Amino acid sequence: MAKFDPAQHVRDVRSEVAKVTWPSRKETLITTGLVLAMSALAAVFFLVADQIIAFAMRGLFGLG
C-alpha cells in the first residue's frame, strides 16, 4: 500500500486547479440569470399544473 504524502497531495491539487478553466464574471452572471429564470418558469408551470389538477379533482369528486 502506498504511503500518503500530504505535501505531494497539495502539489497535485494545485497542479489540477491550475488546469481548470474558470468562467468569466459575465458568463457567471448570465448562467445565474438563466438558472433563476428557469426556476421561476418551472415554479409557475407546476403552480398551474397543480391548480388544474385540483380543479379537476374538485369537479370529479367534489373534494377540496
Biopython code that builds the backbone (N, CA, C, O; Angstrom):
import numpy as np
from Bio.PDB.StructureBuilder import StructureBuilder

atoms = [
    (1, "MET", "N", (0.844, -1.173, 0.000)),
    (1, "MET", "CA", (0.000, 0.000, 0.000)),
    (1, "MET", "C", (0.895, 1.245, 0.000)),
    (1, "MET", "O", (1.858, 1.325, 0.763)),
    (2, "ALA", "N", (0.571, 2.201, -0.854)),
    (2, "ALA", "CA", (1.379, 3.415, -0.971)),
    (2, "ALA", "C", (1.192, 4.295, 0.259)),
    (2, "ALA", "O", (0.107, 4.365, 0.837)),
    (3, "LYS", "N", (2.271, 4.963, 0.641)),
    (3, "LYS", "CA", (2.229, 5.846, 1.792)),
    (3, "LYS", "C", (1.694, 7.208, 1.353)),
    (3, "LYS", "O", (2.065, 7.703, 0.289)),
    (4, "PHE", "N", (0.837, 7.808, 2.150)),
    (4, "PHE", "CA", (0.255, 9.109, 1.839)),
    (4, "PHE", "C", (1.226, 10.221, 2.159)),
    (4, "PHE", "O", (1.741, 10.308, 3.273)),
    (5, "ASP", "N", (1.480, 11.086, 1.161)),
    (5, "ASP", "CA", (2.393, 12.221, 1.346)),
    (5, "ASP", "C", (1.575, 13.506, 1.217)),
    (5, "ASP", "O", (1.204, 13.885, 0.107)),
    (6, "PRO", "N", (1.288, 14.186, 2.338)),
    (6, "PRO", "CA", (0.466, 15.392, 2.288)),
    (6, "PRO", "C", (1.040, 16.484, 1.386)),
    (6, "PRO", "O", (0.286, 17.160, 0.686)),
    (7, "ALA", "N", (2.343, 16.663, 1.394)),
    (7, "ALA", "CA", (2.964, 17.703, 0.570)),
    (7, "ALA", "C", (2.753, 17.400, -0.912)),
    (7, "ALA", "O", (2.444, 18.301, -1.691)),
    (8, "GLN", "N", (2.918, 16.145, -1.301)),
    (8, "GLN", "CA", (2.703, 15.757, -2.699)),
    (8, "GLN", "C", (1.230, 15.933, -3.075)),
    (8, "GLN", "O", (0.909, 16.347, -4.189)),
    (9, "HIS", "N", (0.364, 15.621, -2.154)),
    (9, "HIS", "CA", (-1.068, 15.785, -2.400)),
    (9, "HIS", "C", (-1.403, 17.252, -2.683)),
    (9, "HIS", "O", (-2.146, 17.552, -3.617)),
    (10, "VAL", "N", (-0.858, 18.159, -1.877)),
    (10, "VAL", "CA", (-1.093, 19.595, -2.075)),
    (10, "VAL", "C", (-0.550, 20.030, -3.431)),
    (10, "VAL", "O", (-1.204, 20.798, -4.138)),
    (11, "ARG", "N", (0.641, 19.551, -3.808)),
    (11, "ARG", "CA", (1.210, 19.894, -5.120)),
    (11, "ARG", "C", (0.316, 19.379, -6.245)),
    (11, "ARG", "O", (0.101, 20.081, -7.233)),
    (12, "ASP", "N", (-0.201, 18.174, -6.105)),
    (12, "ASP", "CA", (-1.082, 17.603, -7.119)),
    (12, "ASP", "C", (-2.379, 18.414, -7.244)),
    (12, "ASP", "O", (-2.853, 18.680, -8.349)),
    (13, "VAL", "N", (-2.935, 18.794, -6.113)),
    (13, "VAL", "CA", (-4.172, 19.577, -6.119)),
    (13, "VAL", "C", (-3.935, 20.920, -6.791)),
    (13, "VAL", "O", (-4.740, 21.346, -7.620)),
    (14, "ARG", "N", (-2.843, 21.594, -6.448)),
    (14, "ARG", "CA", (-2.540, 22.899, -7.056)),
    (14, "ARG", "C", (-2.341, 22.758, -8.557)),
    (14, "ARG", "O", (-2.775, 23.623, -9.318)),
    (15, "SER", "N", (-1.701, 21.694, -8.991)),
    (15, "SER", "CA", (-1.481, 21.499, -10.422)),
    (15, "SER", "C", (-2.811, 21.236, -11.146)),
    (15, "SER", "O", (-2.997, 21.695, -12.273)),
    (16, "GLU", "N", (-3.725, 20.510, -10.516)),
    (16, "GLU", "CA", (-5.033, 20.251, -11.132)),
    (16, "GLU", "C", (-5.892, 21.522, -11.167)),
    (16, "GLU", "O", (-6.588, 21.771, -12.152)),
    (17, "VAL", "N", (-5.846, 22.316, -10.107)),
    (17, "VAL", "CA", (-6.618, 23.560, -10.067)),
    (17, "VAL", "C", (-6.122, 24.522, -11.142)),
    (17, "VAL", "O", (-6.916, 25.276, -11.705)),
    (18, "ALA", "N", (-4.838, 24.508, -11.432)),
    (18, "ALA", "CA", (-4.288, 25.379, -12.469)),
    (18, "ALA", "C", (-4.823, 25.014, -13.854)),
    (18, "ALA", "O", (-4.845, 25.858, -14.750)),
    (19, "LYS", "N", (-5.251, 23.770, -14.035)),
    (19, "LYS", "CA", (-5.781, 23.309, -15.326)),
    (19, "LYS", "C", (-7.243, 23.701, -15.534)),
    (19, "LYS", "O", (-7.748, 23.627, -16.654)),
    (20, "VAL", "N", (-7.917, 24.111, -14.482)),
    (20, "VAL", "CA", (-9.345, 24.428, -14.559)),
    (20, "VAL", "C", (-9.555, 25.708, -15.357)),
    (20, "VAL", "O", (-8.837, 26.690, -15.168)),
    (21, "THR", "N", (-10.540, 25.693, -16.248)),
    (21, "THR", "CA", (-10.921, 26.899, -16.982)),
    (21, "THR", "C", (-12.066, 27.543, -16.216)),
    (21, "THR", "O", (-13.191, 27.043, -16.238)),
    (22, "TRP", "N", (-11.785, 28.645, -15.541)),
    (22, "TRP", "CA", (-12.777, 29.303, -14.721)),
    (22, "TRP", "C", (-13.634, 30.218, -15.591)),
    (22, "TRP", "O", (-13.105, 30.869, -16.492)),
    (23, "PRO", "N", (-14.957, 30.285, -15.344)),
    (23, "PRO", "CA", (-15.812, 31.173, -16.142)),
    (23, "PRO", "C", (-15.549, 32.641, -15.796)),
    (23, "PRO", "O", (-15.134, 32.978, -14.687)),
    (24, "SER", "N", (-15.804, 33.493, -16.780)),
    (24, "SER", "CA", (-15.641, 34.924, -16.539)),
    (24, "SER", "C", (-16.807, 35.420, -15.683)),
    (24, "SER", "O", (-17.783, 34.700, -15.468)),
    (25, "ARG", "N", (-16.695, 36.639, -15.205)),
    (25, "ARG", "CA", (-17.768, 37.232, -14.400)),
    (25, "ARG", "C", (-19.054, 37.332, -15.227)),
    (25, "ARG", "O", (-20.146, 37.067, -14.724)),
    (26, "LYS", "N", (-18.913, 37.717, -16.500)),
    (26, "LYS", "CA", (-20.068, 37.851, -17.384)),
    (26, "LYS", "C", (-20.759, 36.490, -17.577)),
    (26, "LYS", "O", (-21.984, 36.398, -17.496)),
    (27, "GLU", "N", (-19.975, 35.442, -17.832)),
    (27, "GLU", "CA", (-20.542, 34.100, -18.009)),
    (27, "GLU", "C", (-21.263, 33.644, -16.743)),
    (27, "GLU", "O", (-22.332, 33.038, -16.815)),
    (28, "THR", "N", (-20.681, 33.934, -15.596)),
    (28, "THR", "CA", (-21.286, 33.547, -14.325)),
    (28, "THR", "C", (-22.619, 34.263, -14.112)),
    (28, "THR", "O", (-23.598, 33.648, -13.690)),
    (29, "LEU", "N", (-22.653, 35.566, -14.407)),
    (29, "LEU", "CA", (-23.895, 36.326, -14.245)),
    (29, "LEU", "C", (-24.975, 35.842, -15.209)),
    (29, "LEU", "O", (-26.137, 35.719, -14.822)),
    (30, "ILE", "N", (-24.606, 35.568, -16.454)),
    (30, "ILE", "CA", (-25.584, 35.079, -17.438)),
    (30, "ILE", "C", (-26.128, 33.723, -17.009)),
    (30, "ILE", "O", (-27.337, 33.494, -17.039)),
    (31, "THR", "N", (-25.245, 32.839, -16.614)),
    (31, "THR", "CA", (-25.673, 31.498, -16.186)),
    (31, "THR", "C", (-26.570, 31.578, -14.954)),
    (31, "THR", "O", (-27.575, 30.871, -14.874)),
    (32, "THR", "N", (-26.221, 32.422, -14.005)),
    (32, "THR", "CA", (-27.039, 32.591, -12.803)),
    (32, "THR", "C", (-28.422, 33.123, -13.165)),
    (32, "THR", "O", (-29.432, 32.653, -12.641)),
    (33, "GLY", "N", (-28.463, 34.103, -14.063)),
    (33, "GLY", "CA", (-29.747, 34.639, -14.509)),
    (33, "GLY", "C", (-30.600, 33.583, -15.183)),
    (33, "GLY", "O", (-31.808, 33.523, -14.956)),
    (34, "LEU", "N", (-29.982, 32.745, -16.014)),
    (34, "LEU", "CA", (-30.730, 31.681, -16.689)),
    (34, "LEU", "C", (-31.264, 30.656, -15.685)),
    (34, "LEU", "O", (-32.394, 30.186, -15.820)),
    (35, "VAL", "N", (-30.466, 30.315, -14.696)),
    (35, "VAL", "CA", (-30.921, 29.364, -13.671)),
    (35, "VAL", "C", (-32.111, 29.937, -12.905)),
    (35, "VAL", "O", (-33.092, 29.233, -12.665)),
    (36, "LEU", "N", (-32.031, 31.212, -12.520)),
    (36, "LEU", "CA", (-33.143, 31.840, -11.797)),
    (36, "LEU", "C", (-34.397, 31.911, -12.668)),
    (36, "LEU", "O", (-35.500, 31.642, -12.190)),
    (37, "ALA", "N", (-34.233, 32.270, -13.940)),
    (37, "ALA", "CA", (-35.378, 32.357, -14.850)),
    (37, "ALA", "C", (-36.023, 30.988, -15.062)),
    (37, "ALA", "O", (-37.248, 30.871, -15.042)),
    (38, "MET", "N", (-35.219, 29.967, -15.263)),
    (38, "MET", "CA", (-35.767, 28.620, -15.476)),
    (38, "MET", "C", (-36.433, 28.097, -14.202)),
    (38, "MET", "O", (-37.437, 27.388, -14.279)),
    (39, "SER", "N", (-35.893, 28.434, -13.041)),
    (39, "SER", "CA", (-36.519, 28.027, -11.782)),
    (39, "SER", "C", (-37.881, 28.701, -11.617)),
    (39, "SER", "O", (-38.845, 28.067, -11.188)),
    (40, "ALA", "N", (-37.953, 29.983, -11.958)),
    (40, "ALA", "CA", (-39.233, 30.699, -11.877)),
    (40, "ALA", "C", (-40.233, 30.113, -12.870)),
    (40, "ALA", "O", (-41.405, 29.933, -12.538)),
    (41, "LEU", "N", (-39.780, 29.818, -14.079)),
    (41, "LEU", "CA", (-40.654, 29.223, -15.088)),
    (41, "LEU", "C", (-41.175, 27.861, -14.629)),
    (41, "LEU", "O", (-42.356, 27.561, -14.799)),
    (42, "ALA", "N", (-40.312, 27.048, -14.056)),
    (42, "ALA", "CA", (-40.723, 25.738, -13.545)),
    (42, "ALA", "C", (-41.726, 25.900, -12.405)),
    (42, "ALA", "O", (-42.691, 25.141, -12.321)),
    (43, "ALA", "N", (-41.508, 26.883, -11.526)),
    (43, "ALA", "CA", (-42.430, 27.119, -10.413)),
    (43, "ALA", "C", (-43.807, 27.511, -10.931)),
    (43, "ALA", "O", (-44.817, 27.018, -10.428)),
    (44, "VAL", "N", (-43.862, 28.387, -11.926)),
    (44, "VAL", "CA", (-45.146, 28.802, -12.498)),
    (44, "VAL", "C", (-45.826, 27.616, -13.185)),
    (44, "VAL", "O", (-47.033, 27.422, -13.042)),
    (45, "PHE", "N", (-45.056, 26.828, -13.926)),
    (45, "PHE", "CA", (-45.622, 25.648, -14.597)),
    (45, "PHE", "C", (-46.261, 24.703, -13.583)),
    (45, "PHE", "O", (-47.395, 24.265, -13.777)),
    (46, "PHE", "N", (-45.545, 24.386, -12.506)),
    (46, "PHE", "CA", (-46.084, 23.451, -11.523)),
    (46, "PHE", "C", (-47.248, 24.057, -10.742)),
    (46, "PHE", "O", (-48.149, 23.328, -10.327)),
    (47, "LEU", "N", (-47.248, 25.358, -10.535)),
    (47, "LEU", "CA", (-48.389, 26.011, -9.908)),
    (47, "LEU", "C", (-49.631, 25.849, -10.778)),
    (47, "LEU", "O", (-50.697, 25.485, -10.283)),
    (48, "VAL", "N", (-49.492, 26.119, -12.079)),
    (48, "VAL", "CA", (-50.620, 25.992, -12.997)),
    (48, "VAL", "C", (-51.074, 24.535, -13.082)),
    (48, "VAL", "O", (-52.273, 24.259, -13.037)),
    (49, "ALA", "N", (-50.135, 23.609, -13.204)),
    (49, "ALA", "CA", (-50.478, 22.187, -13.276)),
    (49, "ALA", "C", (-51.209, 21.747, -12.006)),
    (49, "ALA", "O", (-52.187, 21.003, -12.088)),
    (50, "ASP", "N", (-50.755, 22.190, -10.849)),
    (50, "ASP", "CA", (-51.387, 21.836, -9.582)),
    (50, "ASP", "C", (-52.810, 22.399, -9.509)),
    (50, "ASP", "O", (-53.724, 21.720, -9.042)),
    (51, "GLN", "N", (-52.993, 23.632, -9.968)),
    (51, "GLN", "CA", (-54.322, 24.242, -9.942)),
    (51, "GLN", "C", (-55.283, 23.506, -10.877)),
    (51, "GLN", "O", (-56.452, 23.314, -10.543)),
    (52, "ILE", "N", (-54.793, 23.095, -12.040)),
    (52, "ILE", "CA", (-55.632, 22.345, -12.985)),
    (52, "ILE", "C", (-56.027, 20.997, -12.388)),
    (52, "ILE", "O", (-57.186, 20.595, -12.481)),
    (53, "ILE", "N", (-55.084, 20.306, -11.783)),
    (53, "ILE", "CA", (-55.381, 19.005, -11.168)),
    (53, "ILE", "C", (-56.355, 19.186, -10.010)),
    (53, "ILE", "O", (-57.286, 18.393, -9.863)),
    (54, "ALA", "N", (-56.160, 20.211, -9.184)),
    (54, "ALA", "CA", (-57.068, 20.462, -8.056)),
    (54, "ALA", "C", (-58.471, 20.776, -8.561)),
    (54, "ALA", "O", (-59.456, 20.304, -7.993)),
    (55, "PHE", "N", (-58.565, 21.572, -9.628)),
    (55, "PHE", "CA", (-59.866, 21.897, -10.216)),
    (55, "PHE", "C", (-60.548, 20.626, -10.724)),
    (55, "PHE", "O", (-61.749, 20.442, -10.522)),
    (56, "ALA", "N", (-59.802, 19.768, -11.371)),
    (56, "ALA", "CA", (-60.349, 18.517, -11.884)),
    (56, "ALA", "C", (-60.814, 17.609, -10.731)),
    (56, "ALA", "O", (-61.870, 16.984, -10.829)),
    (57, "MET", "N", (-60.055, 17.536, -9.673)),
    (57, "MET", "CA", (-60.432, 16.699, -8.526)),
    (57, "MET", "C", (-61.690, 17.243, -7.848)),
    (57, "MET", "O", (-62.563, 16.474, -7.445)),
    (58, "ARG", "N", (-61.782, 18.570, -7.723)),
    (58, "ARG", "CA", (-62.992, 19.158, -7.137)),
    (58, "ARG", "C", (-64.215, 18.852, -8.003)),
    (58, "ARG", "O", (-65.282, 18.524, -7.486)),
    (59, "GLY", "N", (-64.053, 18.961, -9.313)),
    (59, "GLY", "CA", (-65.158, 18.688, -10.215)),
    (59, "GLY", "C", (-65.533, 17.224, -10.242)),
    (59, "GLY", "O", (-66.715, 16.885, -10.312)),
    (60, "LEU", "N", (-64.555, 16.362, -10.186)),
    (60, "LEU", "CA", (-64.782, 14.915, -10.295)),
    (60, "LEU", "C", (-65.301, 14.320, -8.992)),
    (60, "LEU", "O", (-66.240, 13.524, -9.009)),
    (61, "PHE", "N", (-64.709, 14.690, -7.874)),
    (61, "PHE", "CA", (-65.046, 14.080, -6.605)),
    (61, "PHE", "C", (-65.742, 15.012, -5.626)),
    (61, "PHE", "O", (-66.225, 14.564, -4.586)),
    (62, "GLY", "N", (-65.800, 16.286, -5.939)),
    (62, "GLY", "CA", (-66.402, 17.249, -5.027)),
    (62, "GLY", "C", (-65.572, 17.439, -3.758)),
    (62, "GLY", "O", (-66.112, 17.772, -2.702)),
    (63, "LEU", "N", (-64.267, 17.228, -3.863)),
    (63, "LEU", "CA", (-63.362, 17.375, -2.718)),
    (63, "LEU", "C", (-62.659, 18.714, -2.789)),
    (63, "LEU", "O", (-62.468, 19.276, -3.867)),
    (64, "GLY", "N", (-62.277, 19.216, -1.630)),
    (64, "GLY", "CA", (-61.461, 20.418, -1.584)),
    (64, "GLY", "C", (-62.307, 21.608, -1.403)),
    (64, "GLY", "O", (-61.795, 22.726, -1.340)),
]
sb = StructureBuilder()
sb.init_structure("model")
sb.init_model(0)
sb.init_chain("A")
sb.init_seg("    ")
for serial, (resi, resn, name, xyz) in enumerate(atoms, 1):
    if name == "N":
        sb.init_residue(resn, " ", resi, " ")
    sb.init_atom(name, np.array(xyz, "f"), 0.0, 1.0, " ", f" {name:<3s}", serial, name[0])
structure = sb.get_structure()
